[in-house]
Amino acid sequence: MSEQYEVVVIGGGAAGLNAALVLGRSKRKVLVLDENKARNNVTKASHGYLTRDGVKPEEFKEIGISEIEAYPSVTYIESKVTSLHKEEGLFHIHSDERHYTAERVVVATGMKDVLPDIKGMQNVYGTTVFHCPYCDGWERREEPLAIFGNDPGIMDYVKLIYHWSKDLIVFTNGPAEITTEEKEDLSLHNVKLIEEPVRELVSENGNLKKVVAESGDVYQRSGGFILDTSETQSFPLHEYFNIEFTEMGGYYTKEGCETLVEGLYVIGDSRHGFSGLLKAASEGYELAVALNHEMAVNDW
Ligand SMILES: Cc1cc2nc3c(=O)[nH]c(=O)nc-3n(C[C@H](O)[C@H](O)[C@H](O)COP(=O)(O)OP(=O)(O)OC[C@H]3O[C@@H](n4cnc5c(N)ncnc54)[C@H](O)[C@@H]3O)c2cc1C
């Protein structure tokens, strides 16, 4: 036995919930299947979303679910999707041993972060060490900060973070892959560069206190930023369909969020690698408007 929906949304973050909200307001029969393990669960506050600046991720989610559930044609189920395929124009979705079908599927499953393998990093990520300065730079302004990273983007990243705090130490955790001129440029701006491996991060309740280098040298820091969180897709859509990745690790779609598989859409972080809450939500809104319009014209 399977239950049929007009649209199944996989993933209930900002992107998926906003898509479901607008589809619900359009009287569409929608199912949201959500594992409820968003990447920002590690943090205590989200910023930069007008009317919700500083909101706790779980509160944002709670409000979102209660808003979509106000529409009778929308169902939200906390559950992990374990397979997806298409047969004779219909998508088949499996989750918790249940089977659903839909003409359209929206993938809004986001990304997972894989943190650098540094002892103590897990304890501080999301509390005092972050990736995105627009999300968390204000709270760390003028503080003594550590920057972790050693790929070609590091100089640009340092220049950006320097805007929020001039007290920076860059930890490349091994020989720095930058030129001698770039090293001089850092020194000219009083930004210290530590190339020796990091032994551990010492923290209390998520608050970074010290970065300890392999030699035992100790650097007092109260927060920091990680250039590369090696994010990967949370949901392996590419295992079910032949879908390519973008340079940012997102699933490739045409303009309008549709993949090369008809009726299969990707929005939010899954499409961009990192979209931020507002863009994820707005993409959910835009896609829902487009889908409902298309369905209304088809129904005519
Ligand atoms: C530490 C940190 C701090 C951040 N701070 C901010 C901030 O201050 N402001 C801001 O705008 N952005 C912030 N972000 C970024 C923001 O969290 C993301 O850009 C945003 O959550 C993307 O929304 P989304 O709906 O695409 O994905 P997500 O919010 O990640 O939601 C995806 C959902 O899909 C679910 N899912 C995954 N796989 C499956 C499956 N197989 N079956 C069912 N469900 C599944 C997940 O469990 C999750 O609930 C932060 C990110 C991090 C890591």
The ligand as an SDF file (V2000), in Angstrom:
LIG
                    3D

 53 58  0  0  0  0  0  0  0  0999 V2000
   27.2430   26.2860   12.6380 C   0  0  0  0  0  0  0  0  0  0  0  0
   26.3220   26.8780   11.6210 C   0  0  0  0  0  0  0  0  0  0  0  0
   25.7630   28.1170   11.8410 C   0  0  0  0  0  0  0  0  0  0  0  0
   24.9200   28.6910   10.8880 C   0  0  0  0  0  0  0  0  0  0  0  0
   24.3870   29.9110   11.1500 N   0  0  0  0  0  0  0  0  0  0  0  0
   23.5640   30.4830   10.2470 C   0  0  0  0  0  0  0  0  0  0  0  0
   23.0100   31.7630   10.5080 C   0  0  0  0  0  0  0  0  0  0  0  0
   23.2590   32.3690   11.5590 O   0  0  0  0  0  0  0  0  0  0  0  0
   22.2240   32.3190    9.5440 N   0  0  0  0  0  0  0  0  0  0  0  0
   21.9550   31.6820    8.3570 C   0  0  0  0  0  0  0  0  0  0  0  0
   21.2250   32.2310    7.5350 O   0  0  0  0  0  0  0  0  0  0  0  0
   22.4720   30.4610    8.1050 N   0  0  0  0  0  0  0  0  0  0  0  0
   23.2570   29.8490    9.0110 C   0  0  0  0  0  0  0  0  0  0  0  0
   23.7940   28.6180    8.7500 N   0  0  0  0  0  0  0  0  0  0  0  0
   23.5040   27.9810    7.4680 C   0  0  0  0  0  0  0  0  0  0  0  0
   22.1050   27.3520    7.4800 C   0  0  0  0  0  0  0  0  0  0  0  0
   22.0080   26.4600    8.5730 O   0  0  0  0  0  0  0  0  0  0  0  0
   21.8430   26.6230    6.1730 C   0  0  0  0  0  0  0  0  0  0  0  0
   22.2210   27.4010    5.0550 O   0  0  0  0  0  0  0  0  0  0  0  0
   20.3390   26.2960    6.0910 C   0  0  0  0  0  0  0  0  0  0  0  0
   19.9810   25.5180    7.2160 O   0  0  0  0  0  0  0  0  0  0  0  0
   20.0010   25.5690    4.8120 C   0  0  0  0  0  0  0  0  0  0  0  0
   18.6570   25.2100    4.8510 O   0  0  0  0  0  0  0  0  0  0  0  0
   18.1420   23.9060    4.0890 P   0  0  0  0  0  0  0  0  0  0  0  0
   16.6720   23.8610    4.3040 O   0  0  0  0  0  0  0  0  0  0  0  0
   18.6610   23.8860    2.7080 O   0  0  0  0  0  0  0  0  0  0  0  0
   18.8610   22.6860    4.8220 O   0  0  0  0  0  0  0  0  0  0  0  0
   18.8250   22.2300    6.3530 P   0  0  0  0  0  0  0  0  0  0  0  0
   18.4300   23.3260    7.2510 O   0  0  0  0  0  0  0  0  0  0  0  0
   20.1250   21.5650    6.6120 O   0  0  0  0  0  0  0  0  0  0  0  0
   17.6390   21.1710    6.4140 O   0  0  0  0  0  0  0  0  0  0  0  0
   17.7530   19.9310    5.7680 C   0  0  0  0  0  0  0  0  0  0  0  0
   16.8120   18.9680    6.4440 C   0  0  0  0  0  0  0  0  0  0  0  0
   16.7420   17.7820    5.6410 O   0  0  0  0  0  0  0  0  0  0  0  0
   16.8360   16.6610    6.5100 C   0  0  0  0  0  0  0  0  0  0  0  0
   17.3050   15.4630    5.7930 N   0  0  0  0  0  0  0  0  0  0  0  0
   18.5660   15.1750    5.3670 C   0  0  0  0  0  0  0  0  0  0  0  0
   18.5920   13.9350    4.8140 N   0  0  0  0  0  0  0  0  0  0  0  0
   17.3190   13.4390    4.9020 C   0  0  0  0  0  0  0  0  0  0  0  0
   16.7100   12.2140    4.5230 C   0  0  0  0  0  0  0  0  0  0  0  0
   17.3990   11.2060    3.9520 N   0  0  0  0  0  0  0  0  0  0  0  0
   15.3810   12.0570    4.7570 N   0  0  0  0  0  0  0  0  0  0  0  0
   14.6550   13.0410    5.3560 C   0  0  0  0  0  0  0  0  0  0  0  0
   15.1960   14.2140    5.7490 N   0  0  0  0  0  0  0  0  0  0  0  0
   16.5070   14.4180    5.5180 C   0  0  0  0  0  0  0  0  0  0  0  0
   17.8300   17.1130    7.5830 C   0  0  0  0  0  0  0  0  0  0  0  0
   17.7820   16.2800    8.7110 O   0  0  0  0  0  0  0  0  0  0  0  0
   17.3290   18.5440    7.8300 C   0  0  0  0  0  0  0  0  0  0  0  0
   16.2880   18.5800    8.7830 O   0  0  0  0  0  0  0  0  0  0  0  0
   24.6280   28.0090    9.6780 C   0  0  0  0  0  0  0  0  0  0  0  0
   25.1820   26.7440    9.4560 C   0  0  0  0  0  0  0  0  0  0  0  0
   26.0140   26.1790   10.4110 C   0  0  0  0  0  0  0  0  0  0  0  0
   26.6070   24.8260   10.1490 C   0  0  0  0  0  0  0  0  0  0  0  0
  1  2  1  0
  2  3  1  0
  2 52  2  0
  3  4  2  0
  4  5  1  0
  4 50  1  0
  5  6  2  0
  6  7  1  0
  6 13  1  0
  7  8  2  0
  7  9  1  0
  9 10  1  0
 10 11  2  0
 10 12  1  0
 12 13  2  0
 13 14  1  0
 14 15  1  0
 14 50  1  0
 15 16  1  0
 16 17  1  0
 16 18  1  0
 18 19  1  0
 18 20  1  0
 20 21  1  0
 20 22  1  0
 22 23  1  0
 23 24  1  0
 24 25  2  0
 24 26  1  0
 24 27  1  0
 27 28  1  0
 28 29  2  0
 28 30  1  0
 28 31  1  0
 31 32  1  0
 32 33  1  0
 33 34  1  0
 33 48  1  0
 34 35  1  0
 35 36  1  0
 35 46  1  0
 36 37  1  0
 36 45  1  0
 37 38  2  0
 38 39  1  0
 39 40  1  0
 39 45  2  0
 40 41  1  0
 40 42  2  0
 42 43  1  0
 43 44  2  0
 44 45  1  0
 46 47  1  0
 46 48  1  0
 48 49  1  0
 50 51  2  0
 51 52  1  0
 52 53  1  0
M  END
$$$$
